[in-house]
């Protein structure tokens, strides 16, 4: 038997989503939240809120570096694809 303890929720009961208190609890450390904002300053606006949350949750700015690196890789891949498509159509 994989699970030895019955925990909630069990089907058909629905899962409960985190409440605003979770966010507040992560945001209690003002210095950490400020560091997260600075670490995520270079992240695209669309992803900045997620970046800040991840940095605060992980308590390290390295997460922001990983997100920025991922964005750069996606941009590079898009540019390479666009260039190759132009060569094929030209």
NORFENHU-V833299 format. One line per field, one symbol per residue. phi: phi as a letter, one per 20 degrees, with the letter a starting at -180 (. if undefined). A space follows every 50 residues. Layout:
# NORFENHU-V833299
phi: ???
This chain:
# NORFENHU-V833299
phi: .fdececeedgefefdegefffffffefeffffffffffegeegggdfff ffgffffelbffffffffffffffffffffffffffffee
